[in-house]
Amino acid sequence: MKMDNNNHSVFLMYYHLVLVIKYRRMVLDDAVSERAKEIFEYIAKNYNITLLEWNHDSDHIHILFKAHPNSELSKFINAYKSASSRLLKNEFQSIRKKLWKAYFWSRSYCLLTTGGAPIEVIKKYIESQGEKH
């Protein structure tokens, strides 16, 4: 597993983000999802975030990405939601018929940390530190 690094640290930080359309409206098709992905990649560069996987259903998106410790995730997510909402509604007129108010995304989101080892394995490793075998 290749670690990321900067001047003073080594890290590997994966996140799973789920964004839901306001009122769970079914407005995501392949074209809208692809454009939303392009916007994500464009904004992500400014936050040291790298997209790894993207998929959608008709009312929500799943995103797997890598970030640096200095990435301000909440600011990034808010910037992405704001910009993508504005651009997608302007570029896809069909969305305006289903989402007539200012919002595109639900106000909430789900952000999960992910990694290679289950939490129980990490807990046991930490518990075992200092023990003599």
N, CA, C and O atoms as CSV, one atom per row, in Angstrom:
chain,resi,resn,atom,element,x,y,z
A,1,MET,N,N,0.845,-1.166,0.000
A,1,MET,CA,C,0.000,0.000,0.000
A,1,MET,C,C,0.897,1.238,0.000
A,1,MET,O,O,1.713,1.415,0.905
A,2,LYS,N,N,0.749,2.083,-1.001
A,2,LYS,CA,C,1.574,3.286,-1.129
A,2,LYS,C,C,0.973,4.422,-0.300
A,2,LYS,O,O,-0.190,4.787,-0.474
A,3,MET,N,N,1.774,4.964,0.590
A,3,MET,CA,C,1.337,6.063,1.443
A,3,MET,C,C,1.570,7.391,0.746
A,3,MET,O,O,2.470,7.523,-0.083
A,4,ASP,N,N,0.745,8.378,1.092
A,4,ASP,CA,C,0.965,9.751,0.655
A,4,ASP,C,C,1.877,10.416,1.684
A,4,ASP,O,O,2.000,9.943,2.814
A,5,ASN,N,N,2.509,11.508,1.284
A,5,ASN,CA,C,3.332,12.222,2.251
A,5,ASN,C,C,3.429,13.695,1.881
A,5,ASN,O,O,3.130,14.109,0.761
A,6,ASN,N,N,3.858,14.463,2.867
A,6,ASN,CA,C,4.218,15.859,2.655
A,6,ASN,C,C,5.508,16.100,3.426
A,6,ASN,O,O,6.193,15.134,3.764
A,7,ASN,N,N,5.861,17.324,3.713
A,7,ASN,CA,C,7.149,17.611,4.353
A,7,ASN,C,C,7.334,16.941,5.710
A,7,ASN,O,O,8.449,16.561,6.068
A,8,HIS,N,N,6.238,16.793,6.474
A,8,HIS,CA,C,6.390,16.359,7.859
A,8,HIS,C,C,5.566,15.145,8.247
A,8,HIS,O,O,5.541,14.769,9.419
A,9,SER,N,N,4.891,14.523,7.287
A,9,SER,CA,C,4.051,13.394,7.685
A,9,SER,C,C,3.841,12.407,6.542
A,9,SER,O,O,4.035,12.712,5.365
A,10,VAL,N,N,3.442,11.234,6.943
A,10,VAL,CA,C,3.056,10.173,6.014
A,10,VAL,C,C,1.626,9.809,6.368
A,10,VAL,O,O,1.291,9.706,7.548
A,11,PHE,N,N,0.788,9.614,5.381
A,11,PHE,CA,C,-0.633,9.393,5.665
A,11,PHE,C,C,-1.302,8.647,4.525
A,11,PHE,O,O,-0.781,8.564,3.413
A,12,LEU,N,N,-2.466,8.110,4.833
A,12,LEU,CA,C,-3.321,7.461,3.851
A,12,LEU,C,C,-4.745,7.615,4.370
A,12,LEU,O,O,-5.166,6.885,5.267
A,13,MET,N,N,-5.483,8.564,3.807
A,13,MET,CA,C,-6.805,8.913,4.316
A,13,MET,C,C,-7.847,8.786,3.220
A,13,MET,O,O,-7.876,9.573,2.274
A,14,TYR,N,N,-8.703,7.781,3.362
A,14,TYR,CA,C,-9.779,7.529,2.409
A,14,TYR,C,C,-11.120,7.898,3.042
A,14,TYR,O,O,-11.337,7.715,4.240
A,15,TYR,N,N,-12.013,8.424,2.201
A,15,TYR,CA,C,-13.341,8.803,2.669
A,15,TYR,C,C,-14.407,8.327,1.680
A,15,TYR,O,O,-14.182,8.265,0.471
A,16,HIS,N,N,-15.567,7.994,2.234
A,16,HIS,CA,C,-16.736,7.631,1.437
A,16,HIS,C,C,-17.791,8.705,1.721
A,16,HIS,O,O,-18.241,8.859,2.856
A,17,LEU,N,N,-18.172,9.431,0.693
A,17,LEU,CA,C,-19.134,10.522,0.809
A,17,LEU,C,C,-20.413,10.152,0.067
A,17,LEU,O,O,-20.374,9.697,-1.076
A,18,VAL,N,N,-21.548,10.356,0.736
A,18,VAL,CA,C,-22.846,10.135,0.107
A,18,VAL,C,C,-23.597,11.462,0.128
A,18,VAL,O,O,-23.819,12.054,1.185
A,19,LEU,N,N,-23.984,11.917,-1.068
A,19,LEU,CA,C,-24.766,13.146,-1.207
A,19,LEU,C,C,-26.129,12.784,-1.767
A,19,LEU,O,O,-26.238,12.021,-2.726
A,20,VAL,N,N,-27.169,13.340,-1.155
A,20,VAL,CA,C,-28.540,13.024,-1.535
A,20,VAL,C,C,-29.202,14.253,-2.146
A,20,VAL,O,O,-28.996,15.376,-1.684
A,21,ILE,N,N,-29.991,14.031,-3.179
A,21,ILE,CA,C,-30.736,15.115,-3.822
A,21,ILE,C,C,-31.848,15.586,-2.881
A,21,ILE,O,O,-32.470,14.778,-2.192
A,22,LYS,N,N,-32.086,16.876,-2.860
A,22,LYS,CA,C,-33.138,17.453,-2.025
A,22,LYS,C,C,-34.475,16.772,-2.326
A,22,LYS,O,O,-34.820,16.545,-3.486
A,23,TYR,N,N,-35.210,16.456,-1.282
A,23,TYR,CA,C,-36.503,15.764,-1.361
A,23,TYR,C,C,-36.399,14.384,-2.023
A,23,TYR,O,O,-37.410,13.798,-2.411
A,24,ARG,N,N,-35.162,13.869,-2.150
A,24,ARG,CA,C,-34.908,12.565,-2.809
A,24,ARG,C,C,-35.506,12.529,-4.221
A,24,ARG,O,O,-35.935,11.476,-4.693
A,25,ARG,N,N,-35.531,13.686,-4.887
A,25,ARG,CA,C,-36.027,13.739,-6.259
A,25,ARG,C,C,-35.118,12.933,-7.168
A,25,ARG,O,O,-33.903,12.911,-6.972
A,26,MET,N,N,-35.682,12.287,-8.138
A,26,MET,CA,C,-34.935,11.422,-9.048
A,26,MET,C,C,-34.511,12.213,-10.275
A,26,MET,O,O,-35.154,12.159,-11.323
A,27,VAL,N,N,-33.410,12.951,-10.122
A,27,VAL,CA,C,-32.939,13.816,-11.202
A,27,VAL,C,C,-31.586,13.399,-11.769
A,27,VAL,O,O,-31.125,13.975,-12.755
A,28,LEU,N,N,-30.948,12.408,-11.162
A,28,LEU,CA,C,-29.619,12.002,-11.622
A,28,LEU,C,C,-29.719,10.933,-12.702
A,28,LEU,O,O,-30.244,9.841,-12.481
A,29,ASP,N,N,-29.208,11.274,-13.857
A,29,ASP,CA,C,-29.014,10.291,-14.917
A,29,ASP,C,C,-27.525,10.286,-15.223
A,29,ASP,O,O,-26.759,10.964,-14.538
A,30,ASP,N,N,-27.100,9.548,-16.220
A,30,ASP,CA,C,-25.665,9.449,-16.514
A,30,ASP,C,C,-25.048,10.800,-16.874
A,30,ASP,O,O,-23.930,11.101,-16.456
A,31,ALA,N,N,-25.763,11.605,-17.638
A,31,ALA,CA,C,-25.219,12.902,-18.065
A,31,ALA,C,C,-25.057,13.857,-16.879
A,31,ALA,O,O,-24.024,14.513,-16.752
A,32,VAL,N,N,-26.062,13.938,-16.018
A,32,VAL,CA,C,-25.988,14.825,-14.851
A,32,VAL,C,C,-24.896,14.338,-13.903
A,32,VAL,O,O,-24.127,15.141,-13.375
A,33,SER,N,N,-24.828,13.031,-13.688
A,33,SER,CA,C,-23.800,12.471,-12.813
A,33,SER,C,C,-22.399,12.736,-13.351
A,33,SER,O,O,-21.498,13.088,-12.589
A,34,GLU,N,N,-22.211,12.573,-14.637
A,34,GLU,CA,C,-20.890,12.809,-15.238
A,34,GLU,C,C,-20.470,14.269,-15.080
A,34,GLU,O,O,-19.307,14.556,-14.795
A,35,ARG,N,N,-21.412,15.185,-15.264
A,35,ARG,CA,C,-21.098,16.615,-15.095
A,35,ARG,C,C,-20.808,16.924,-13.631
A,35,ARG,O,O,-19.899,17.698,-13.331
A,36,ALA,N,N,-21.569,16.328,-12.718
A,36,ALA,CA,C,-21.320,16.514,-11.287
A,36,ALA,C,C,-19.934,15.998,-10.924
A,36,ALA,O,O,-19.246,16.596,-10.097
A,37,LYS,N,N,-19.525,14.903,-11.528
A,37,LYS,CA,C,-18.191,14.338,-11.302
A,37,LYS,C,C,-17.103,15.285,-11.802
A,37,LYS,O,O,-16.090,15.474,-11.129
A,38,GLU,N,N,-17.305,15.880,-12.976
A,38,GLU,CA,C,-16.334,16.847,-13.515
A,38,GLU,C,C,-16.167,18.036,-12.578
A,38,GLU,O,O,-15.050,18.501,-12.351
A,39,ILE,N,N,-17.265,18.523,-12.041
A,39,ILE,CA,C,-17.223,19.655,-11.110
A,39,ILE,C,C,-16.472,19.248,-9.846
A,39,ILE,O,O,-15.664,20.016,-9.323
A,40,PHE,N,N,-16.739,18.038,-9.356
A,40,PHE,CA,C,-16.053,17.524,-8.173
A,40,PHE,C,C,-14.542,17.514,-8.392
A,40,PHE,O,O,-13.790,18.009,-7.553
A,41,GLU,N,N,-14.103,16.958,-9.502
A,41,GLU,CA,C,-12.670,16.863,-9.790
A,41,GLU,C,C,-12.024,18.245,-9.918
A,41,GLU,O,O,-10.888,18.445,-9.489
A,42,TYR,N,N,-12.743,19.181,-10.501
A,42,TYR,CA,C,-12.219,20.538,-10.667
A,42,TYR,C,C,-12.009,21.213,-9.311
A,42,TYR,O,O,-10.954,21.802,-9.071
A,43,ILE,N,N,-12.990,21.133,-8.436
A,43,ILE,CA,C,-12.904,21.778,-7.124
A,43,ILE,C,C,-11.945,21.029,-6.200
A,43,ILE,O,O,-11.262,21.647,-5.382
A,44,ALA,N,N,-11.890,19.711,-6.325
A,44,ALA,CA,C,-11.070,18.877,-5.440
A,44,ALA,C,C,-9.590,19.256,-5.481
A,44,ALA,O,O,-8.895,19.150,-4.471
A,45,LYS,N,N,-9.111,19.695,-6.636
A,45,LYS,CA,C,-7.692,20.060,-6.762
A,45,LYS,C,C,-7.285,21.122,-5.740
A,45,LYS,O,O,-6.174,21.085,-5.211
A,46,ASN,N,N,-8.171,22.049,-5.469
A,46,ASN,CA,C,-7.868,23.143,-4.537
A,46,ASN,C,C,-7.807,22.688,-3.083
A,46,ASN,O,O,-7.329,23.431,-2.226
A,47,TYR,N,N,-8.280,21.482,-2.795
A,47,TYR,CA,C,-8.348,20.981,-1.424
A,47,TYR,C,C,-7.471,19.742,-1.207
A,47,TYR,O,O,-7.625,19.058,-0.195
A,48,ASN,N,N,-6.563,19.442,-2.127
A,48,ASN,CA,C,-5.715,18.245,-2.031
A,48,ASN,C,C,-6.544,16.976,-1.902
A,48,ASN,O,O,-6.255,16.113,-1.074
A,49,ILE,N,N,-7.574,16.874,-2.729
A,49,ILE,CA,C,-8.469,15.719,-2.728
A,49,ILE,C,C,-8.379,15.044,-4.089
A,49,ILE,O,O,-8.347,15.708,-5.125
A,50,THR,N,N,-8.340,13.714,-4.070
A,50,THR,CA,C,-8.251,12.920,-5.295
A,50,THR,C,C,-9.433,11.964,-5.371
A,50,THR,O,O,-9.644,11.157,-4.465
A,51,LEU,N,N,-10.191,12.053,-6.435
A,51,LEU,CA,C,-11.329,11.164,-6.647
A,51,LEU,C,C,-10.829,9.775,-7.020
A,51,LEU,O,O,-9.959,9.633,-7.878
A,52,LEU,N,N,-11.380,8.748,-6.373
A,52,LEU,CA,C,-11.009,7.365,-6.667
A,52,LEU,C,C,-12.142,6.586,-7.328
A,52,LEU,O,O,-11.906,5.787,-8.236
A,53,GLU,N,N,-13.370,6.820,-6.870
A,53,GLU,CA,C,-14.513,6.081,-7.417
A,53,GLU,C,C,-15.756,6.950,-7.316
A,53,GLU,O,O,-15.912,7.727,-6.374
A,54,TRP,N,N,-16.639,6.809,-8.299
A,54,TRP,CA,C,-17.861,7.615,-8.362
A,54,TRP,C,C,-18.976,6.742,-8.924
A,54,TRP,O,O,-18.782,6.043,-9.918
A,55,ASN,N,N,-20.131,6.784,-8.294
A,55,ASN,CA,C,-21.297,6.104,-8.848
A,55,ASN,C,C,-22.547,6.796,-8.336
A,55,ASN,O,O,-22.510,7.508,-7.333
A,56,HIS,N,N,-23.648,6.583,-9.031
A,56,HIS,CA,C,-24.877,7.274,-8.658
A,56,HIS,C,C,-26.092,6.363,-8.807
A,56,HIS,O,O,-26.078,5.380,-9.547
A,57,ASP,N,N,-27.124,6.725,-8.087
A,57,ASP,CA,C,-28.459,6.205,-8.292
A,57,ASP,C,C,-29.265,7.416,-8.741
A,57,ASP,O,O,-28.695,8.491,-8.927
A,58,SER,N,N,-30.543,7.276,-8.915
A,58,SER,CA,C,-31.311,8.402,-9.440
A,58,SER,C,C,-31.489,9.535,-8.430
A,58,SER,O,O,-31.816,10.657,-8.817
A,59,ASP,N,N,-31.275,9.256,-7.136
A,59,ASP,CA,C,-31.483,10.298,-6.124
A,59,ASP,C,C,-30.301,10.516,-5.175
A,59,ASP,O,O,-30.427,11.266,-4.207
A,60,HIS,N,N,-29.166,9.882,-5.430
A,60,HIS,CA,C,-27.993,10.115,-4.596
A,60,HIS,C,C,-26.714,9.671,-5.313
A,60,HIS,O,O,-26.750,8.949,-6.310
A,61,ILE,N,N,-25.582,10.132,-4.763
A,61,ILE,CA,C,-24.264,9.848,-5.339
A,61,ILE,C,C,-23.362,9.282,-4.246
A,61,ILE,O,O,-23.393,9.736,-3.103
A,62,HIS,N,N,-22.558,8.284,-4.615
A,62,HIS,CA,C,-21.520,7.730,-3.740
A,62,HIS,C,C,-20.163,8.110,-4.309
A,62,HIS,O,O,-19.915,7.954,-5.504
A,63,ILE,N,N,-19.284,8.612,-3.442
A,63,ILE,CA,C,-17.971,9.075,-3.874
A,63,ILE,C,C,-16.912,8.503,-2.929
A,63,ILE,O,O,-17.044,8.597,-1.709
A,64,LEU,N,N,-15.878,7.920,-3.493
A,64,LEU,CA,C,-14.718,7.486,-2.723
A,64,LEU,C,C,-13.562,8.391,-3.112
A,64,LEU,O,O,-13.255,8.534,-4.296
A,65,PHE,N,N,-12.913,9.008,-2.114
A,65,PHE,CA,C,-11.808,9.914,-2.419
A,65,PHE,C,C,-10.721,9.830,-1.357
A,65,PHE,O,O,-10.944,9.354,-0.245
A,66,LYS,N,N,-9.539,10.306,-1.732
A,66,LYS,CA,C,-8.386,10.423,-0.842
A,66,LYS,C,C,-8.185,11.888,-0.512
A,66,LYS,O,O,-8.451,12.759,-1.340
A,67,ALA,N,N,-7.715,12.162,0.702
A,67,ALA,CA,C,-7.466,13.547,1.095
A,67,ALA,C,C,-6.173,13.645,1.892
A,67,ALA,O,O,-5.651,12.642,2.379
A,68,HIS,N,N,-5.669,14.855,2.018
A,68,HIS,CA,C,-4.506,15.142,2.849
A,68,HIS,C,C,-4.987,15.555,4.239
A,68,HIS,O,O,-6.144,15.946,4.391
A,69,PRO,N,N,-4.138,15.478,5.240
A,69,PRO,CA,C,-4.545,15.917,6.585
A,69,PRO,C,C,-4.949,17.388,6.631
A,69,PRO,O,O,-5.757,17.779,7.473
A,70,ASN,N,N,-4.395,18.209,5.734
A,70,ASN,CA,C,-4.738,19.637,5.746
A,70,ASN,C,C,-5.977,19.963,4.914
A,70,ASN,O,O,-6.362,21.128,4.825
A,71,SER,N,N,-6.606,18.966,4.308
A,71,SER,CA,C,-7.834,19.205,3.539
A,71,SER,C,C,-8.962,19.578,4.501
A,71,SER,O,O,-9.222,18.875,5.478
A,72,GLU,N,N,-9.607,20.665,4.212
A,72,GLU,CA,C,-10.743,21.085,5.041
A,72,GLU,C,C,-12.000,20.483,4.428
A,72,GLU,O,O,-12.629,21.079,3.553
A,73,LEU,N,N,-12.355,19.293,4.902
A,73,LEU,CA,C,-13.403,18.516,4.254
A,73,LEU,C,C,-14.764,19.204,4.277
A,73,LEU,O,O,-15.460,19.206,3.261
A,74,SER,N,N,-15.155,19.778,5.389
A,74,SER,CA,C,-16.470,20.418,5.439
A,74,SER,C,C,-16.528,21.623,4.494
A,74,SER,O,O,-17.547,21.851,3.843
A,75,LYS,N,N,-15.447,22.386,4.418
A,75,LYS,CA,C,-15.415,23.520,3.481
A,75,LYS,C,C,-15.451,23.029,2.041
A,75,LYS,O,O,-16.139,23.607,1.200
A,76,PHE,N,N,-14.710,21.962,1.759
A,76,PHE,CA,C,-14.728,21.397,0.415
A,76,PHE,C,C,-16.135,20.917,0.037
A,76,PHE,O,O,-16.631,21.231,-1.045
A,77,ILE,N,N,-16.768,20.163,0.921
A,77,ILE,CA,C,-18.100,19.626,0.620
A,77,ILE,C,C,-19.092,20.758,0.395
A,77,ILE,O,O,-19.896,20.700,-0.536
A,78,ASN,N,N,-19.046,21.782,1.232
A,78,ASN,CA,C,-19.947,22.924,1.052
A,78,ASN,C,C,-19.669,23.665,-0.246
A,78,ASN,O,O,-20.602,24.072,-0.938
A,79,ALA,N,N,-18.392,23.844,-0.584
A,79,ALA,CA,C,-18.046,24.513,-1.845
A,79,ALA,C,C,-18.525,23.686,-3.034
A,79,ALA,O,O,-19.055,24.229,-4.003
A,80,TYR,N,N,-18.336,22.380,-2.954
A,80,TYR,CA,C,-18.770,21.507,-4.038
A,80,TYR,C,C,-20.284,21.523,-4.192
A,80,TYR,O,O,-20.798,21.656,-5.302
A,81,LYS,N,N,-20.993,21.388,-3.082
A,81,LYS,CA,C,-22.456,21.356,-3.149
A,81,LYS,C,C,-23.000,22.670,-3.712
A,81,LYS,O,O,-23.936,22.665,-4.511
A,82,SER,N,N,-22.429,23.766,-3.306
A,82,SER,CA,C,-22.884,25.077,-3.762
A,82,SER,C,C,-22.629,25.268,-5.255
A,82,SER,O,O,-23.535,25.632,-6.005
A,83,ALA,N,N,-21.403,25.022,-5.676
A,83,ALA,CA,C,-21.054,25.217,-7.091
A,83,ALA,C,C,-21.790,24.238,-7.989
A,83,ALA,O,O,-22.322,24.632,-9.027
A,84,SER,N,N,-21.828,22.968,-7.607
A,84,SER,CA,C,-22.484,21.973,-8.462
A,84,SER,C,C,-23.985,22.219,-8.543
A,84,SER,O,O,-24.585,22.017,-9.599
A,85,SER,N,N,-24.594,22.648,-7.456
A,85,SER,CA,C,-26.025,22.952,-7.470
A,85,SER,C,C,-26.333,24.034,-8.500
A,85,SER,O,O,-27.233,23.886,-9.326
A,86,ARG,N,N,-25.581,25.110,-8.436
A,86,ARG,CA,C,-25.788,26.237,-9.350
A,86,ARG,C,C,-25.544,25.819,-10.804
A,86,ARG,O,O,-26.359,26.105,-11.681
A,87,LEU,N,N,-24.429,25.150,-11.051
A,87,LEU,CA,C,-24.079,24.783,-12.425
A,87,LEU,C,C,-25.019,23.732,-13.006
A,87,LEU,O,O,-25.442,23.847,-14.157
A,88,LEU,N,N,-25.344,22.725,-12.231
A,88,LEU,CA,C,-26.212,21.658,-12.748
A,88,LEU,C,C,-27.609,22.179,-13.073
A,88,LEU,O,O,-28.192,21.800,-14.089
A,89,LYS,N,N,-28.146,23.042,-12.217
A,89,LYS,CA,C,-29.480,23.585,-12.493
A,89,LYS,C,C,-29.472,24.495,-13.713
A,89,LYS,O,O,-30.464,24.562,-14.438
A,90,ASN,N,N,-28.366,25.198,-13.949
A,90,ASN,CA,C,-28.270,26.051,-15.136
A,90,ASN,C,C,-28.088,25.244,-16.414
A,90,ASN,O,O,-28.629,25.599,-17.461
A,91,GLU,N,N,-27.323,24.157,-16.326
A,91,GLU,CA,C,-26.995,23.374,-17.518
A,91,GLU,C,C,-28.045,22.327,-17.886
A,91,GLU,O,O,-28.137,21.929,-19.047
A,92,PHE,N,N,-28.831,21.880,-16.920
A,92,PHE,CA,C,-29.849,20.852,-17.170
A,92,PHE,C,C,-31.212,21.407,-16.760
A,92,PHE,O,O,-31.607,21.341,-15.596
A,93,GLN,N,N,-31.902,21.943,-17.729
A,93,GLN,CA,C,-33.181,22.595,-17.462
A,93,GLN,C,C,-34.226,21.634,-16.891
A,93,GLN,O,O,-35.124,22.068,-16.168
A,94,SER,N,N,-34.128,20.356,-17.197
A,94,SER,CA,C,-35.098,19.377,-16.691
A,94,SER,C,C,-35.069,19.283,-15.168
A,94,SER,O,O,-36.062,18.908,-14.544
A,95,ILE,N,N,-33.934,19.622,-14.578
A,95,ILE,CA,C,-33.815,19.565,-13.120
A,95,ILE,C,C,-34.721,20.607,-12.473
A,95,ILE,O,O,-35.290,20.355,-11.412
A,96,ARG,N,N,-34.861,21.760,-13.091
A,96,ARG,CA,C,-35.673,22.840,-12.522
A,96,ARG,C,C,-37.144,22.463,-12.382
A,96,ARG,O,O,-37.842,22.994,-11.518
A,97,LYS,N,N,-37.611,21.560,-13.216
A,97,LYS,CA,C,-39.012,21.124,-13.123
A,97,LYS,C,C,-39.250,20.274,-11.884
A,97,LYS,O,O,-40.350,20.277,-11.331
A,98,LYS,N,N,-38.226,19.545,-11.443
A,98,LYS,CA,C,-38.374,18.671,-10.282
A,98,LYS,C,C,-37.892,19.323,-8.993
A,98,LYS,O,O,-38.350,18.966,-7.908
A,99,LEU,N,N,-36.973,20.273,-9.105
A,99,LEU,CA,C,-36.451,21.010,-7.946
A,99,LEU,C,C,-36.642,22.497,-8.204
A,99,LEU,O,O,-35.765,23.144,-8.776
A,100,TRP,N,N,-37.743,23.026,-7.801
A,100,TRP,CA,C,-38.121,24.387,-8.157
A,100,TRP,C,C,-37.530,25.437,-7.221
A,100,TRP,O,O,-37.568,26.625,-7.539
A,101,LYS,N,N,-36.988,25.031,-6.081
A,101,LYS,CA,C,-36.410,26.000,-5.150
A,101,LYS,C,C,-34.908,26.097,-5.373
A,101,LYS,O,O,-34.377,25.532,-6.329
A,102,ALA,N,N,-34.229,26.812,-4.491
A,102,ALA,CA,C,-32.808,27.099,-4.668
A,102,ALA,C,C,-31.902,25.885,-4.479
A,102,ALA,O,O,-30.787,25.859,-4.998
A,103,TYR,N,N,-32.372,24.885,-3.743
A,103,TYR,CA,C,-31.489,23.775,-3.394
A,103,TYR,C,C,-31.495,22.666,-4.439
A,103,TYR,O,O,-32.511,22.397,-5.079
A,104,PHE,N,N,-30.337,22.030,-4.597
A,104,PHE,CA,C,-30.209,20.818,-5.403
A,104,PHE,C,C,-29.929,19.640,-4.474
A,104,PHE,O,O,-30.573,18.596,-4.572
A,105,TRP,N,N,-28.956,19.818,-3.566
A,105,TRP,CA,C,-28.587,18.777,-2.615
A,105,TRP,C,C,-29.341,18.944,-1.311
A,105,TRP,O,O,-29.727,20.055,-0.946
A,106,SER,N,N,-29.547,17.854,-0.616
A,106,SER,CA,C,-30.052,17.903,0.747
A,106,SER,C,C,-29.024,18.640,1.598
A,106,SER,O,O,-27.836,18.624,1.274
A,107,ARG,N,N,-29.449,19.276,2.663
A,107,ARG,CA,C,-28.515,20.019,3.515
A,107,ARG,C,C,-27.527,19.095,4.209
A,107,ARG,O,O,-26.404,19.504,4.505
A,108,SER,N,N,-27.922,17.872,4.470
A,108,SER,CA,C,-27.046,16.936,5.176
A,108,SER,C,C,-26.253,16.083,4.193
A,108,SER,O,O,-26.549,16.055,2.998
A,109,TYR,N,N,-25.250,15.395,4.703
A,109,TYR,CA,C,-24.472,14.449,3.906
A,109,TYR,C,C,-23.921,13.388,4.841
A,109,TYR,O,O,-23.933,13.556,6.060
A,110,CYS,N,N,-23.446,12.310,4.273
A,110,CYS,CA,C,-22.832,11.235,5.041
A,110,CYS,C,C,-21.370,11.145,4.619
A,110,CYS,O,O,-21.078,10.965,3.437
A,111,LEU,N,N,-20.453,11.267,5.569
A,111,LEU,CA,C,-19.030,11.161,5.297
A,111,LEU,C,C,-18.440,10.132,6.242
A,111,LEU,O,O,-18.495,10.290,7.462
A,112,LEU,N,N,-17.873,9.074,5.672
A,112,LEU,CA,C,-17.312,7.974,6.448
A,112,LEU,C,C,-15.833,7.829,6.142
A,112,LEU,O,O,-15.415,7.957,4.992
A,113,THR,N,N,-15.046,7.565,7.165
A,113,THR,CA,C,-13.652,7.240,6.915
A,113,THR,C,C,-13.589,5.777,6.526
A,113,THR,O,O,-14.365,4.958,7.016
A,114,THR,N,N,-12.673,5.461,5.655
A,114,THR,CA,C,-12.513,4.075,5.222
A,114,THR,C,C,-11.043,3.718,5.288
A,114,THR,O,O,-10.183,4.599,5.317
A,115,GLY,N,N,-10.761,2.460,5.312
A,115,GLY,CA,C,-9.365,2.039,5.363
A,115,GLY,C,C,-9.257,0.553,5.157
A,115,GLY,O,O,-10.256,-0.139,4.962
A,116,GLY,N,N,-8.040,0.070,5.200
A,116,GLY,CA,C,-7.790,-1.331,4.918
A,116,GLY,C,C,-8.127,-2.273,6.053
A,116,GLY,O,O,-8.505,-3.417,5.801
A,117,ALA,N,N,-8.003,-1.834,7.294
A,117,ALA,CA,C,-8.208,-2.732,8.426
A,117,ALA,C,C,-9.519,-2.420,9.140
A,117,ALA,O,O,-9.874,-1.253,9.307
A,118,PRO,N,N,-10.237,-3.456,9.562
A,118,PRO,CA,C,-11.450,-3.221,10.362
A,118,PRO,C,C,-11.093,-2.571,11.694
A,118,PRO,O,O,-9.984,-2.749,12.200
A,119,ILE,N,N,-12.015,-1.831,12.250
A,119,ILE,CA,C,-11.760,-1.087,13.485
A,119,ILE,C,C,-11.351,-2.004,14.626
A,119,ILE,O,O,-10.524,-1.620,15.452
A,120,GLU,N,N,-11.909,-3.208,14.692
A,120,GLU,CA,C,-11.552,-4.145,15.760
A,120,GLU,C,C,-10.083,-4.554,15.679
A,120,GLU,O,O,-9.437,-4.721,16.714
A,121,VAL,N,N,-9.549,-4.715,14.485
A,121,VAL,CA,C,-8.140,-5.067,14.315
A,121,VAL,C,C,-7.260,-3.928,14.816
A,121,VAL,O,O,-6.255,-4.166,15.485
A,122,ILE,N,N,-7.631,-2.702,14.499
A,122,ILE,CA,C,-6.857,-1.542,14.947
A,122,ILE,C,C,-6.919,-1.426,16.472
A,122,ILE,O,O,-5.903,-1.163,17.115
A,123,LYS,N,N,-8.106,-1.622,17.053
A,123,LYS,CA,C,-8.249,-1.563,18.505
A,123,LYS,C,C,-7.360,-2.602,19.184
A,123,LYS,O,O,-6.683,-2.288,20.164
A,124,LYS,N,N,-7.355,-3.831,18.677
A,124,LYS,CA,C,-6.521,-4.887,19.255
A,124,LYS,C,C,-5.036,-4.536,19.127
A,124,LYS,O,O,-4.258,-4.784,20.049
A,125,TYR,N,N,-4.645,-3.967,17.997
A,125,TYR,CA,C,-3.248,-3.567,17.793
A,125,TYR,C,C,-2.836,-2.526,18.836
A,125,TYR,O,O,-1.772,-2.630,19.447
A,126,ILE,N,N,-3.695,-1.524,19.029
A,126,ILE,CA,C,-3.377,-0.465,20.002
A,126,ILE,C,C,-3.341,-1.040,21.413
A,126,ILE,O,O,-2.458,-0.702,22.202
A,127,GLU,N,N,-4.301,-1.911,21.732
A,127,GLU,CA,C,-4.337,-2.533,23.062
A,127,GLU,C,C,-3.074,-3.353,23.334
A,127,GLU,O,O,-2.615,-3.425,24.474
A,128,SER,N,N,-2.522,-3.959,22.310
A,128,SER,CA,C,-1.380,-4.855,22.493
A,128,SER,C,C,-0.043,-4.113,22.584
A,128,SER,O,O,0.981,-4.729,22.880
A,129,GLN,N,N,-0.038,-2.811,22.336
A,129,GLN,CA,C,1.216,-2.066,22.385
A,129,GLN,C,C,1.785,-2.091,23.802
A,129,GLN,O,O,1.060,-1.881,24.774
A,130,GLY,N,N,3.069,-2.347,23.909
A,130,GLY,CA,C,3.725,-2.397,25.194
A,130,GLY,C,C,3.722,-3.776,25.835
A,130,GLY,O,O,4.430,-3.996,26.817
A,131,GLU,N,N,2.948,-4.702,25.305
A,131,GLU,CA,C,2.939,-6.065,25.832
A,131,GLU,C,C,4.163,-6.810,25.338
A,131,GLU,O,O,4.609,-6.624,24.206
A,132,LYS,N,N,4.691,-7.645,26.194
A,132,LYS,CA,C,5.824,-8.470,25.790
A,132,LYS,C,C,5.306,-9.823,25.354
A,132,LYS,O,O,4.468,-10.429,26.022
A,133,HIS,N,N,5.809,-10.285,24.238
A,133,HIS,CA,C,5.329,-11.562,23.690
A,133,HIS,C,C,6.270,-12.669,24.039
A,133,HIS,O,O,6.036,-13.818,23.665
